[in-house]
Amino acid sequence: MINIANDKTLTLKLSEKNTVKATGDNYAGYDIDSAENIGNGYEFCSMKVGTVDKEDDENNTVGSFKDISIEYSNGTYTIDADISQIQPEDEDTSAMETKQSGDITLSYFTDHYKFVPADYELTDEDKQNETQDHYYISYGTNEIEEHDYQYVSWKKGDLNYLLSAKDLSLSSDEMFEMAEKYLEG
């Protein structure tokens, strides 16, 4: 049993098959598959249940859903697993690579994010980069920051799973191996 404290206590129980059973006020409303470790020295570190707000083009909240985030750490770096119910507006983004693991298709992506202040003026290079797939500019930071994110995603039942790493330069094979280790529980 793992006890997680955030704004309220959430009690998690790992069953024999590593299915997370949660009780408490922050329960997301669904059970997920999980793993105590995902290989390469990454072990379960923490978990939280949050709420994701869906917004329209004018930034008005038009709905929300529960999201489960699990953090794995090797003592220095972290890899996150985010799980949520499939939403009607979920898009299938074109994967850079795919791999079949049993009856589940794993999709690998790598994205570059440039975070900029609200008053930032795009350069010609920014405008050119923004036309490329997997390059994004986000407004709202105090200083310019750039990060590379790697993801492996899959769908199982009515849930989306996303394993992500920030600035770790892992190969697609390493990310696929960790996703398969997660699936094995």
N, C-alpha and C positions, 0 to 999 in steps of 0.2 A: 504494500500500500504506500502511496506517495501522497503527502499532504502539501498542497500548494497554497500559499497565502498571498492574496492580492487585496483588493478592497473587501472581499469576503472569502471565506475558506471554501476551498474546493477539494474534495477527497477523491482521489483516483485509485483505482484498483487494477493491477495488471492481472488478467486471468491467465490460465495456462497457455493460451494461444496469443498472449500479449494484446488482447483487445482492451482498450481503455474503457472502463466503466466509471462514469463520473456521477457524483451526487452533489447536491448543494445548490445554492442560489444561482451560481454562474454556469450551471450545466447547459451545454450548447443545444441539447435536445436530440443528440444522436451519438452513437458510439463509433469509435474509429479503430482501425488497426494501428499498431504502434510497435516500436522495437526499443529494447534497452540500449542497443548500440547499432551503428550503421557502418562499422568497419573503419579502417584507416585510423584507429584510435579515438574515434568520436563516440562518446558515451552520453546517455540521457543526462541533461543538466536541469532543465526546468520546463514548465508548461503553463500556458495561460489561455483563458477563454476570453475573447473580446467581441466587440460588436463592430461590424463594418457598415458604414452608411453608404447607400447608393445615391449618387447625385446626378441631376440632369445637366444640360449644357450651361445653365445659368447658376450652377452650384446650389440648387435647392435639393434638400434631402427628399428623396422619393421612396425610400424604403431602407431596410436594414436587415442584416442577417448575422448569425453567430459564426465565429471563426475560432479555430483551435490552433495555437502555435506551440510547437515543441522545439526546444533548443537542444542541440547536441554540441558538446565541446571536447576538444582534444587537450585542453589545458591552456592553449594559446589562442586558437581560432574557434569560431562557431559556425555551424550549419543549421539552418532552420527548416522545419517541416511545417507547412501551413495546410490545414484541412478545412474545407467548408462544403456545404451542400451545393450542388450544381445549380447555378442561377440561370433563368431563362435567357438573359442577355450574354451569357458566357460565349466568347468567341474561340474558335480553334485557330490559334496563330500558327503560321507555317513554321514547323520545326526545322532546325538546322540538321538534326539527325534523329532517327527513331530506332528503337530496338524492341523486339518482342520478348516479353517475359511471361511465359505461359499464355494465358488469354488476355493479358494486359499489354497495351502499347505504351511504352515509355517515350517521351518526347524531350529532346535536349534543346536548350536555347542559351544563348549568351547575349546579354544586352549591355549597352554602355549608357550610363546616365550622367548628364551634366546638370548639377544643381546650382542655380544662380539666384542672386538677390532679385526682389520684385521689380526694381528699376533697371535691371540689366538690359542693355541694347544688344541684340543679336549681331554678331559679325557675319561677314560673307561666308566664312568657313562654317559657322554655326548653321546658317541657312542651308548650305550644301549638305552638311552632315545630317540635318534633320530629315532630309528626303530619303535617307537610307533606312532600310529595315533594321530594327534592333538598336536604334540610336534615339535617345529621348532627352529633351531639355525640360527640367522642372524648376518652377519659380518658387521662391520663398525662403531661401537660406540667407544667412548674413554674409557668407563668403562663397566664392566659386569652389565647388567640390566636384570631382569626377570619380566615378566608381564603375567597375565592371561586375556584373552579376551573372552567375551561371545558375541554370535551373534544369531540373528534370521534373516533368509533370506527368500525371496519369489520372485516369478516371477509374473508380471502382464502385460499382453500385451507383448510388446517387450522390457520391462524394468526389470532389476534386482534391487531389494531393499535389503538393508542390514542394520539392526539396530545393533549397536555394543556398548559394554560397556567395559571399561578397569579397571581391579582390583577392581570391585565393589561387587563381590560375590552375585550377584542376582540369584534367583532360576530360573529354566527354566520356571516355571509358571509365574513369574513376567515378564520375558522377553517376553513370549507369550502374556501376557495381554497388555504390552506396544505396541507390534506390532499390536494387534487387535485395540487398541485405535488409532494408526496411520492410520490404514485402514479405520476406521470410519470417520476420518477427524475431 
